[in-house]
Amino acid sequence: MPEAVKRGVRAGVPFALLLPALLGLAFLLLPLVALVVRAPWHHLPEQLTSDAVWQALRLSLVCATAATAVSLVVGVPLAWLLARADFPGRGLVRALVTLPLVLPPVVGGVALLLALGRNGVVGQWLDAWFGVTLPFTTAGVVVAETFVAMPFLVISVEGTLRAADPRYEEAAATLGASRFTAFRRVTLPMVAPGIAAGAVLAWARALGEFGATITFAGNFPGRTQTMPLAVYLALQSDPEAAIALSLVLLVVSVAVLAGLRDRWMTAP
């Protein structure tokens, strides 16, 4: 199709499609605009420099980074298994891996309590054998954030692996490299952009996690109170502080999108 015709097709948007598209855009942008317009700009430095805010922000950054690191260690091999290995039930495993994406976070928190709580299926043995108790601890925050964030990493890396040409790995194998060496020296460099994108998505999702965190780890300032939980608590007593904290998370989200602009924000 000639380029001029393509431009004409793109420009000729039917009104029946344009109107609902603009309404959808307005619906998505209006709350964000309202957040910026109603922000207490004069008191913002005071709100953001309080000890409670810095505690929540520091805890959020540490826990989100730790959750991302755990997701990388176990999520990348899992993505490779789903993309490269052929085994019975692979479709079911992929569905189970992506289940936390659609599972309500509160339900995920309840499931974590039943699995890793002091009387949980696995948690009772962790407590009895090693004296490890995860719920209502900082480690519990990391566990909850990893549970909801790791699927983003796995999906991103698996898609990148499927798009990568496996013949390079086969060539490395013919030259005497083991499967692990081929993965480390050939596959990882090829899929590094996908891993980076998945890690950023997982980090952003972990940073914004609320439901599973408050259910599994509670809301204790300085120990388990992350930024989303601080927003929820501040909204009940200090709306201006809640808006200030929300702005911080909004800025982080915009920064994540800016970092992934080449992946999702570039028109084909």
CYANA upper distance limits for C-alpha pairs under 8 A (distance plus 0.5 A):
  1 MET  CA      5 VAL  CA      7.12
  1 MET  CA      6 LYS  CA      7.23
  2 PRO  CA      6 LYS  CA      6.91
  3 GLU  CA      7 ARG  CA      6.77
  4 ALA  CA      8 GLY  CA      6.76
  5 VAL  CA      9 VAL  CA      6.68
  6 LYS  CA     10 ARG  CA      6.78
  7 ARG  CA     11 ALA  CA      6.55
  8 GLY  CA     12 GLY  CA      6.47
  9 VAL  CA     13 VAL  CA      8.18
 13 VAL  CA     17 LEU  CA      7.46
 13 VAL  CA     18 LEU  CA      6.85
 14 PRO  CA     18 LEU  CA      6.61
 15 PHE  CA     19 LEU  CA      6.46
 16 ALA  CA     20 PRO  CA      7.69
 17 LEU  CA     21 ALA  CA      6.64
 18 LEU  CA     22 LEU  CA      6.62
 19 LEU  CA     23 LEU  CA      6.72
 20 PRO  CA     24 GLY  CA      6.54
 21 ALA  CA     25 LEU  CA      6.71
 22 LEU  CA     26 ALA  CA      6.58
 23 LEU  CA     27 PHE  CA      6.57
 24 GLY  CA     28 LEU  CA      6.83
 25 LEU  CA     29 LEU  CA      6.64
 26 ALA  CA     30 LEU  CA      6.13
 27 PHE  CA     31 PRO  CA      8.00
 28 LEU  CA     32 LEU  CA      8.07
 29 LEU  CA     33 VAL  CA      6.61
 30 LEU  CA     34 ALA  CA      6.54
 31 PRO  CA     35 LEU  CA      6.69
 32 LEU  CA     36 VAL  CA      6.95
 33 VAL  CA     37 VAL  CA      6.56
 34 ALA  CA     38 ARG  CA      6.39
 35 LEU  CA     39 ALA  CA      6.49
 35 LEU  CA    243 ILE  CA      7.40
 35 LEU  CA    247 LEU  CA      7.90
 36 VAL  CA    247 LEU  CA      7.91
 38 ARG  CA    243 ILE  CA      8.46
 39 ALA  CA     44 LEU  CA      8.33
 39 ALA  CA    240 GLU  CA      7.73
 39 ALA  CA    243 ILE  CA      6.51
 39 ALA  CA    244 ALA  CA      7.14
 39 ALA  CA    247 LEU  CA      8.37
 40 PRO  CA     44 LEU  CA      6.20
 40 PRO  CA    240 GLU  CA      6.73
 40 PRO  CA    243 ILE  CA      8.09
 40 PRO  CA    244 ALA  CA      7.69
 41 TRP  CA     45 PRO  CA      8.41
 43 HIS  CA     47 GLN  CA      6.68
 44 LEU  CA     48 LEU  CA      6.56
 44 LEU  CA    244 ALA  CA      6.80
 45 PRO  CA     49 THR  CA      6.59
 46 GLU  CA     50 SER  CA      7.15
 47 GLN  CA     53 VAL  CA      8.16
 47 GLN  CA    240 GLU  CA      8.44
 47 GLN  CA    241 ALA  CA      6.35
 47 GLN  CA    244 ALA  CA      7.13
 48 LEU  CA     53 VAL  CA      6.56
 48 LEU  CA     54 TRP  CA      7.92
 48 LEU  CA    241 ALA  CA      8.47
 48 LEU  CA    244 ALA  CA      7.32
 48 LEU  CA    245 LEU  CA      7.86
 49 THR  CA     53 VAL  CA      7.24
 49 THR  CA     54 TRP  CA      7.24
 50 SER  CA     54 TRP  CA      6.97
 51 ASP  CA     55 GLN  CA      6.57
 52 ALA  CA     56 ALA  CA      6.74
 52 ALA  CA    221 PRO  CA      8.00
 52 ALA  CA    222 GLY  CA      8.41
 53 VAL  CA     57 LEU  CA      6.50
 53 VAL  CA    227 MET  CA      8.24
 53 VAL  CA    230 ALA  CA      8.18
 53 VAL  CA    245 LEU  CA      8.07
 54 TRP  CA     58 ARG  CA      6.34
 55 GLN  CA     59 LEU  CA      6.57
 55 GLN  CA    221 PRO  CA      8.01
 55 GLN  CA    222 GLY  CA      6.14
 56 ALA  CA     60 SER  CA      6.48
 56 ALA  CA    221 PRO  CA      7.79
 56 ALA  CA    222 GLY  CA      7.18
 56 ALA  CA    225 GLN  CA      6.33
 56 ALA  CA    226 THR  CA      5.23
 56 ALA  CA    227 MET  CA      5.65
 56 ALA  CA    230 ALA  CA      7.20
 57 LEU  CA     61 LEU  CA      6.67
 57 LEU  CA    226 THR  CA      7.15
 57 LEU  CA    227 MET  CA      6.26
 58 ARG  CA     62 VAL  CA      6.65
 59 LEU  CA     63 CYS  CA      6.45
 59 LEU  CA    222 GLY  CA      7.69
 59 LEU  CA    223 ARG  CA      7.99
 59 LEU  CA    224 THR  CA      8.00
 59 LEU  CA    225 GLN  CA      7.93
 59 LEU  CA    226 THR  CA      6.43
 60 SER  CA     64 ALA  CA      6.35
 60 SER  CA    207 LEU  CA      6.43
 60 SER  CA    226 THR  CA      5.38
 60 SER  CA    227 MET  CA      6.54
 61 LEU  CA     65 THR  CA      6.51
 61 LEU  CA    207 LEU  CA      7.42
 62 VAL  CA     66 ALA  CA      6.63
 63 CYS  CA     67 ALA  CA      6.49
 63 CYS  CA    138 THR  CA      8.14
 63 CYS  CA    141 VAL  CA      7.19
 63 CYS  CA    142 VAL  CA      5.74
 63 CYS  CA    145 GLU  CA      8.25
 63 CYS  CA    206 ALA  CA      8.39
 63 CYS  CA    207 LEU  CA      8.31
 64 ALA  CA     68 THR  CA      6.62
 64 ALA  CA    142 VAL  CA      7.47
 64 ALA  CA    145 GLU  CA      7.42
 64 ALA  CA    203 TRP  CA      6.02
 64 ALA  CA    204 ALA  CA      8.13
 64 ALA  CA    206 ALA  CA      5.55
 64 ALA  CA    207 LEU  CA      5.70
 65 THR  CA     69 ALA  CA      6.70
 65 THR  CA    203 TRP  CA      6.85
 66 ALA  CA     70 VAL  CA      6.77
 66 ALA  CA    142 VAL  CA      7.00
 67 ALA  CA     71 SER  CA      6.59
 67 ALA  CA    142 VAL  CA      5.71
 67 ALA  CA    143 VAL  CA      7.50
 67 ALA  CA    145 GLU  CA      6.49
 67 ALA  CA    146 THR  CA      5.23
 67 ALA  CA    149 ALA  CA      8.22
 67 ALA  CA    203 TRP  CA      7.86
 67 ALA  CA    206 ALA  CA      7.44
 68 THR  CA     72 LEU  CA      6.64
 68 THR  CA    146 THR  CA      7.39
 68 THR  CA    149 ALA  CA      8.13
 68 THR  CA    150 MET  CA      7.92
 68 THR  CA    199 ALA  CA      6.74
 68 THR  CA    202 ALA  CA      6.52
 68 THR  CA    203 TRP  CA      5.95
 68 THR  CA    206 ALA  CA      8.14
 69 ALA  CA     73 VAL  CA      6.82
 70 VAL  CA     74 VAL  CA      6.88
 70 VAL  CA     75 GLY  CA      8.30
 70 VAL  CA    146 THR  CA      7.55
 71 SER  CA     75 GLY  CA      5.42
 71 SER  CA     76 VAL  CA      8.06
 71 SER  CA    146 THR  CA      6.79
 71 SER  CA    149 ALA  CA      8.11
 71 SER  CA    150 MET  CA      5.57
 71 SER  CA    153 LEU  CA      7.62
 71 SER  CA    199 ALA  CA      8.45
 71 SER  CA    202 ALA  CA      8.31
 72 LEU  CA     76 VAL  CA      6.05
 72 LEU  CA    150 MET  CA      8.49
 72 LEU  CA    153 LEU  CA      8.03
 72 LEU  CA    199 ALA  CA      7.61
 73 VAL  CA     77 PRO  CA      7.91
 74 VAL  CA     78 LEU  CA      6.82
 75 GLY  CA     79 ALA  CA      6.55
 75 GLY  CA    150 MET  CA      6.89
 75 GLY  CA    151 PRO  CA      8.29
 75 GLY  CA    153 LEU  CA      7.12
 75 GLY  CA    154 VAL  CA      5.94
 76 VAL  CA     80 TRP  CA      6.72
 76 VAL  CA    153 LEU  CA      8.09
 76 VAL  CA    154 VAL  CA      6.89
 76 VAL  CA    157 VAL  CA      7.20
 76 VAL  CA    195 ILE  CA      8.14
 77 PRO  CA     81 LEU  CA      6.64
 78 LEU  CA     82 LEU  CA      6.82
 78 LEU  CA    154 VAL  CA      7.40
 79 ALA  CA     83 ALA  CA      6.60
 79 ALA  CA    154 VAL  CA      5.51
 79 ALA  CA    155 ILE  CA      7.57
 79 ALA  CA    157 VAL  CA      6.43
 79 ALA  CA    158 GLU  CA      5.20
 79 ALA  CA    161 LEU  CA      8.44
 80 TRP  CA     84 ARG  CA      6.17
 80 TRP  CA     85 ALA  CA      7.90
 80 TRP  CA    157 VAL  CA      8.27
 80 TRP  CA    158 GLU  CA      6.88
 80 TRP  CA    161 LEU  CA      7.48
 81 LEU  CA     85 ALA  CA      5.54
 82 LEU  CA     86 ASP  CA      8.31
 82 LEU  CA     90 ARG  CA      7.23
 82 LEU  CA     94 ARG  CA      7.42
 82 LEU  CA    158 GLU  CA      7.33
 83 ALA  CA    158 GLU  CA      6.03
 83 ALA  CA    159 GLY  CA      8.24
 83 ALA  CA    161 LEU  CA      6.71
 83 ALA  CA    162 ARG  CA      6.33
 84 ARG  CA    161 LEU  CA      8.33
 84 ARG  CA    162 ARG  CA      8.25
 86 ASP  CA     90 ARG  CA      7.65
 89 GLY  CA     93 VAL  CA      6.77
 90 ARG  CA     94 ARG  CA      6.67
 91 GLY  CA     95 ALA  CA      6.73
 92 LEU  CA     96 LEU  CA      6.71
 93 VAL  CA     97 VAL  CA      6.63
 94 ARG  CA     98 THR  CA      6.80
 95 ALA  CA     99 LEU  CA      6.57
 96 LEU  CA    100 PRO  CA      8.44
 97 VAL  CA    151 PRO  CA      6.68
 98 THR  CA    102 VAL  CA      8.08
 98 THR  CA    151 PRO  CA      6.04
 98 THR  CA    155 ILE  CA      8.26
 99 LEU  CA    103 LEU  CA      6.49
100 PRO  CA    104 PRO  CA      8.16
100 PRO  CA    105 PRO  CA      8.20
100 PRO  CA    108 GLY  CA      7.68
100 PRO  CA    147 PHE  CA      7.64
100 PRO  CA    148 VAL  CA      6.13
100 PRO  CA    151 PRO  CA      7.52
101 LEU  CA    148 VAL  CA      7.32
101 LEU  CA    151 PRO  CA      7.31
101 LEU  CA    152 PHE  CA      8.32
103 LEU  CA    107 VAL  CA      7.27
103 LEU  CA    108 GLY  CA      7.18
104 PRO  CA    108 GLY  CA      6.97
104 PRO  CA    211 GLY  CA      8.35
105 PRO  CA    109 GLY  CA      6.75
105 PRO  CA    148 VAL  CA      7.88
105 PRO  CA    210 PHE  CA      7.96
105 PRO  CA    211 GLY  CA      5.24
105 PRO  CA    212 ALA  CA      5.28
106 VAL  CA    110 VAL  CA      6.81
106 VAL  CA    211 GLY  CA      5.06
106 VAL  CA    212 ALA  CA      5.42
106 VAL  CA    215 THR  CA      6.77
107 VAL  CA    111 ALA  CA      6.62
107 VAL  CA    212 ALA  CA      7.75
108 GLY  CA    112 LEU  CA      6.65
108 GLY  CA    147 PHE  CA      8.37
108 GLY  CA    148 VAL  CA      8.33
108 GLY  CA    212 ALA  CA      6.12
109 GLY  CA    113 LEU  CA      6.76
109 GLY  CA    144 ALA  CA      7.36
109 GLY  CA    211 GLY  CA      7.37
109 GLY  CA    212 ALA  CA      4.43
109 GLY  CA    213 THR  CA      7.16
109 GLY  CA    214 ILE  CA      8.21
109 GLY  CA    215 THR  CA      5.52
109 GLY  CA    216 PHE  CA      5.46
110 VAL  CA    114 LEU  CA      6.80
110 VAL  CA    212 ALA  CA      8.03
110 VAL  CA    215 THR  CA      7.01
110 VAL  CA    216 PHE  CA      7.30
111 ALA  CA    115 ALA  CA      6.65
112 LEU  CA    116 LEU  CA      6.07
112 LEU  CA    117 GLY  CA      7.52
112 LEU  CA    144 ALA  CA      7.97
112 LEU  CA    216 PHE  CA      7.08
113 LEU  CA    117 GLY  CA      4.93
113 LEU  CA    120 GLY  CA      6.97
113 LEU  CA    135 PRO  CA      7.55
113 LEU  CA    216 PHE  CA      6.39
114 LEU  CA    119 ASN  CA      7.86
114 LEU  CA    120 GLY  CA      5.09
114 LEU  CA    121 VAL  CA      6.94
115 ALA  CA    120 GLY  CA      5.06
115 ALA  CA    121 VAL  CA      5.30
115 ALA  CA    122 VAL  CA      6.04
115 ALA  CA    123 GLY  CA      6.68
116 LEU  CA    120 GLY  CA      5.56
116 LEU  CA    121 VAL  CA      7.14
116 LEU  CA    122 VAL  CA      5.93
116 LEU  CA    123 GLY  CA      4.39
116 LEU  CA    124 GLN  CA      7.89
116 LEU  CA    134 LEU  CA      7.37
116 LEU  CA    135 PRO  CA      7.96
117 GLY  CA    121 VAL  CA      8.36
117 GLY  CA    122 VAL  CA      8.25
117 GLY  CA    123 GLY  CA      5.41
117 GLY  CA    124 GLN  CA      7.44
117 GLY  CA    133 THR  CA      7.69
117 GLY  CA    134 LEU  CA      7.29
117 GLY  CA    135 PRO  CA      6.43
118 ARG  CA    123 GLY  CA      5.59
118 ARG  CA    124 GLN  CA      5.48
118 ARG  CA    127 ASP  CA      6.86
118 ARG  CA    133 THR  CA      6.78
118 ARG  CA    134 LEU  CA      8.38
118 ARG  CA    135 PRO  CA      8.16
119 ASN  CA    123 GLY  CA      6.61
119 ASN  CA    124 GLN  CA      5.28
120 GLY  CA    124 GLN  CA      5.91
121 VAL  CA    125 TRP  CA      8.34
122 VAL  CA    126 LEU  CA      6.99
123 GLY  CA    127 ASP  CA      6.62
123 GLY  CA    133 THR  CA      7.68
123 GLY  CA    134 LEU  CA      8.36
124 GLN  CA    128 ALA  CA      6.59
125 TRP  CA    129 TRP  CA      6.21
125 TRP  CA    130 PHE  CA      8.26
126 LEU  CA    130 PHE  CA      5.89
126 LEU  CA    131 GLY  CA      6.74
126 LEU  CA    132 VAL  CA      5.85
126 LEU  CA    133 THR  CA      7.57
127 ASP  CA    131 GLY  CA      4.70
127 ASP  CA    132 VAL  CA      5.28
127 ASP  CA    133 THR  CA      6.27
128 ALA  CA    132 VAL  CA      8.46
133 THR  CA    137 THR  CA      8.34
134 LEU  CA    139 ALA  CA      6.55
134 LEU  CA    140 GLY  CA      5.26
134 LEU  CA    217 ALA  CA      8.34
135 PRO  CA    139 ALA  CA      8.45
135 PRO  CA    140 GLY  CA      5.62
135 PRO  CA    216 PHE  CA      5.97
135 PRO  CA    217 ALA  CA      5.50
135 PRO  CA    218 GLY  CA      8.30
136 PHE  CA    140 GLY  CA      6.59
136 PHE  CA    141 VAL  CA      8.22
136 PHE  CA    216 PHE  CA      6.91
136 PHE  CA    217 ALA  CA      4.21
136 PHE  CA    218 GLY  CA      5.72
136 PHE  CA    219 ASN  CA      8.40
136 PHE  CA    220 PHE  CA      8.43
136 PHE  CA    224 THR  CA      7.37
137 THR  CA    141 VAL  CA      7.15
137 THR  CA    217 ALA  CA      6.30
137 THR  CA    223 ARG  CA      7.01
137 THR  CA    224 THR  CA      6.72
138 THR  CA    142 VAL  CA      7.16
138 THR  CA    217 ALA  CA      7.84
138 THR  CA    223 ARG  CA      6.04
138 THR  CA    224 THR  CA      5.85
139 ALA  CA    143 VAL  CA      6.79
140 GLY  CA    144 ALA  CA      6.63
140 GLY  CA    213 THR  CA      8.25
140 GLY  CA    216 PHE  CA      7.23
140 GLY  CA    217 ALA  CA      5.79
141 VAL  CA    145 GLU  CA      6.62
141 VAL  CA    213 THR  CA      6.16
141 VAL  CA    216 PHE  CA      8.01
141 VAL  CA    217 ALA  CA      6.04
141 VAL  CA    224 THR  CA      6.77
142 VAL  CA    146 THR  CA      6.48
143 VAL  CA    147 PHE  CA      6.70
144 ALA  CA    148 VAL  CA      7.16
144 ALA  CA    212 ALA  CA      6.20
144 ALA  CA    213 THR  CA      5.99
144 ALA  CA    216 PHE  CA      7.32
144 ALA  CA    217 ALA  CA      8.16
145 GLU  CA    149 ALA  CA      6.40
145 GLU  CA    205 ARG  CA      8.30
145 GLU  CA    206 ALA  CA      5.30
145 GLU  CA    207 LEU  CA      8.28
145 GLU  CA    209 GLU  CA      6.81
145 GLU  CA    212 ALA  CA      7.98
145 GLU  CA    213 THR  CA      7.39
146 THR  CA    150 MET  CA      6.01
146 THR  CA    206 ALA  CA      7.36
147 PHE  CA    151 PRO  CA      8.34
148 VAL  CA    205 ARG  CA      8.00
148 VAL  CA    206 ALA  CA      7.63
148 VAL  CA    209 GLU  CA      8.20
148 VAL  CA    212 ALA  CA      8.39
149 ALA  CA    153 LEU  CA      7.70
149 ALA  CA    201 LEU  CA      8.30
149 ALA  CA    202 ALA  CA      5.16
149 ALA  CA    203 TRP  CA      7.66
149 ALA  CA    205 ARG  CA      6.01
149 ALA  CA    206 ALA  CA      6.01
150 MET  CA    154 VAL  CA      6.78
150 MET  CA    202 ALA  CA      6.50
151 PRO  CA    155 ILE  CA      6.52
151 PRO  CA    202 ALA  CA      8.34
152 PHE  CA    156 SER  CA      6.74
152 PHE  CA    198 GLY  CA      6.61
152 PHE  CA    201 LEU  CA      6.85
152 PHE  CA    202 ALA  CA      6.15
153 LEU  CA    157 VAL  CA      6.59
153 LEU  CA    195 ILE  CA      7.61
153 LEU  CA    197 ALA  CA      8.35
153 LEU  CA    198 GLY  CA      4.57
153 LEU  CA    199 ALA  CA      6.26
153 LEU  CA    201 LEU  CA      7.38
153 LEU  CA    202 ALA  CA      6.26
154 VAL  CA    158 GLU  CA      6.35
154 VAL  CA    198 GLY  CA      7.75
155 ILE  CA    159 GLY  CA      6.62
155 ILE  CA    198 GLY  CA      8.22
156 SER  CA    160 THR  CA      6.86
156 SER  CA    194 GLY  CA      6.52
156 SER  CA    195 ILE  CA      7.54
156 SER  CA    197 ALA  CA      7.67
156 SER  CA    198 GLY  CA      5.64
157 VAL  CA    161 LEU  CA      6.59
157 VAL  CA    191 VAL  CA      7.70
157 VAL  CA    194 GLY  CA      5.83
157 VAL  CA    195 ILE  CA      5.94
157 VAL  CA    198 GLY  CA      6.95
158 GLU  CA    162 ARG  CA      6.67
159 GLY  CA    163 ALA  CA      6.83
160 THR  CA    164 ALA  CA      6.74
160 THR  CA    191 VAL  CA      6.47
160 THR  CA    194 GLY  CA      6.07
161 LEU  CA    191 VAL  CA      6.88
164 ALA  CA    190 MET  CA      7.63
164 ALA  CA    191 VAL  CA      7.78
166 PRO  CA    170 GLU  CA      6.93
167 ARG  CA    171 ALA  CA      6.50
168 TYR  CA    172 ALA  CA      6.78
168 TYR  CA    186 VAL  CA      7.60
169 GLU  CA    173 ALA  CA      6.75
169 GLU  CA    182 ALA  CA      6.18
169 GLU  CA    183 PHE  CA      7.77
169 GLU  CA    186 VAL  CA      6.92
169 GLU  CA    187 THR  CA      7.32
170 GLU  CA    174 THR  CA      6.81
171 ALA  CA    175 LEU  CA      6.96
172 ALA  CA    176 GLY  CA      7.22
172 ALA  CA    177 ALA  CA      6.05
172 ALA  CA    182 ALA  CA      6.44
172 ALA  CA    186 VAL  CA      8.17
173 ALA  CA    177 ALA  CA      5.25
173 ALA  CA    178 SER  CA      6.66
173 ALA  CA    179 ARG  CA      7.39
173 ALA  CA    182 ALA  CA      7.31
177 ALA  CA    181 THR  CA      6.25
177 ALA  CA    182 ALA  CA      6.43
178 SER  CA    182 ALA  CA      6.59
179 ARG  CA    183 PHE  CA      6.61
180 PHE  CA    184 ARG  CA      6.58
181 THR  CA    185 ARG  CA      6.31
181 THR  CA    186 VAL  CA      8.31
182 ALA  CA    186 VAL  CA      5.68
182 ALA  CA    187 THR  CA      6.94
183 PHE  CA    187 THR  CA      5.10
183 PHE  CA    188 LEU  CA      6.50
184 ARG  CA    188 LEU  CA      6.00
184 ARG  CA    189 PRO  CA      8.31
185 ARG  CA    189 PRO  CA      7.38
186 VAL  CA    190 MET  CA      7.06
187 THR  CA    191 VAL  CA      6.78
188 LEU  CA    192 ALA  CA      6.25
191 VAL  CA    195 ILE  CA      6.77
192 ALA  CA    196 ALA  CA      6.58
193 PRO  CA    197 ALA  CA      6.66
194 GLY  CA    198 GLY  CA      6.53
195 ILE  CA    199 ALA  CA      6.49
196 ALA  CA    200 VAL  CA      6.72
197 ALA  CA    201 LEU  CA      6.76
197 ALA  CA    260 LEU  CA      7.26
198 GLY  CA    202 ALA  CA      6.54
199 ALA  CA    203 TRP  CA      6.50
200 VAL  CA    204 ALA  CA      6.64
200 VAL  CA    256 VAL  CA      7.41
201 LEU  CA    205 ARG  CA      6.59
201 LEU  CA    256 VAL  CA      8.07
202 ALA  CA    206 ALA  CA      6.52
203 TRP  CA    207 LEU  CA      6.57
204 ALA  CA    208 GLY  CA      6.86
204 ALA  CA    252 VAL  CA      8.24
204 ALA  CA    253 SER  CA      7.46
204 ALA  CA    256 VAL  CA      7.64
205 ARG  CA    209 GLU  CA      6.64
207 LEU  CA    227 MET  CA      8.20
208 GLY  CA    227 MET  CA      8.04
208 GLY  CA    228 PRO  CA      6.58
208 GLY  CA    249 LEU  CA      7.98
209 GLU  CA    213 THR  CA      7.10
209 GLU  CA    228 PRO  CA      7.37
210 PHE  CA    214 ILE  CA      6.59
210 PHE  CA    228 PRO  CA      6.30
210 PHE  CA    229 LEU  CA      6.81
211 GLY  CA    215 THR  CA      6.72
212 ALA  CA    216 PHE  CA      6.38
212 ALA  CA    217 ALA  CA      8.38
213 THR  CA    217 ALA  CA      5.74
213 THR  CA    218 GLY  CA      7.08
214 ILE  CA    218 GLY  CA      4.84
214 ILE  CA    219 ASN  CA      6.32
214 ILE  CA    229 LEU  CA      7.75
217 ALA  CA    224 THR  CA      6.69
218 GLY  CA    224 THR  CA      6.84
218 GLY  CA    225 GLN  CA      7.99
219 ASN  CA    223 ARG  CA      8.49
219 ASN  CA    224 THR  CA      5.97
219 ASN  CA    225 GLN  CA      5.29
219 ASN  CA    226 THR  CA      8.44
219 ASN  CA    229 LEU  CA      7.22
220 PHE  CA    224 THR  CA      5.52
220 PHE  CA    225 GLN  CA      5.68
221 PRO  CA    225 GLN  CA      5.37
225 GLN  CA    229 LEU  CA      6.18
225 GLN  CA    230 ALA  CA      6.72
226 THR  CA    230 ALA  CA      6.64
227 MET  CA    231 VAL  CA      6.67
227 MET  CA    245 LEU  CA      7.52
227 MET  CA    249 LEU  CA      8.38
228 PRO  CA    232 TYR  CA      6.85
228 PRO  CA    246 SER  CA      8.45
229 LEU  CA    233 LEU  CA      6.71
230 ALA  CA    234 ALA  CA      6.43
230 ALA  CA    242 ALA  CA      8.03
230 ALA  CA    245 LEU  CA      8.25
231 VAL  CA    235 LEU  CA      6.52
231 VAL  CA    241 ALA  CA      8.06
231 VAL  CA    242 ALA  CA      5.17
231 VAL  CA    243 ILE  CA      8.15
231 VAL  CA    245 LEU  CA      6.53
231 VAL  CA    246 SER  CA      7.16
232 TYR  CA    236 GLN  CA      7.55
232 TYR  CA    242 ALA  CA      7.65
233 LEU  CA    237 SER  CA      7.73
233 LEU  CA    242 ALA  CA      8.41
234 ALA  CA    238 ASP  CA      5.49
234 ALA  CA    239 PRO  CA      6.64
234 ALA  CA    241 ALA  CA      6.54
234 ALA  CA    242 ALA  CA      5.53
235 LEU  CA    239 PRO  CA      5.12
235 LEU  CA    240 GLU  CA      8.36
235 LEU  CA    241 ALA  CA      7.93
235 LEU  CA    242 ALA  CA      5.61
238 ASP  CA    242 ALA  CA      7.03
239 PRO  CA    243 ILE  CA      6.73
240 GLU  CA    244 ALA  CA      6.74
241 ALA  CA    245 LEU  CA      6.68
242 ALA  CA    246 SER  CA      6.56
243 ILE  CA    247 LEU  CA      6.67
244 ALA  CA    248 VAL  CA      7.13
245 LEU  CA    249 LEU  CA      7.14
246 SER  CA    250 LEU  CA      6.60
247 LEU  CA    251 VAL  CA      6.61
248 VAL  CA    252 VAL  CA      6.85
249 LEU  CA    253 SER  CA      6.70
250 LEU  CA    254 VAL  CA      6.73
251 VAL  CA    255 ALA  CA      6.62
252 VAL  CA    256 VAL  CA      6.75
253 SER  CA    257 LEU  CA      6.87
254 VAL  CA    258 ALA  CA      6.62
255 ALA  CA    259 GLY  CA      6.63
256 VAL  CA    260 LEU  CA      6.82
257 LEU  CA    261 ARG  CA      6.41
260 LEU  CA    264 TRP  CA      6.84
260 LEU  CA    265 MET  CA      7.85
261 ARG  CA    265 MET  CA      4.93
261 ARG  CA    266 THR  CA      6.87
262 ASP  CA    266 THR  CA      6.07
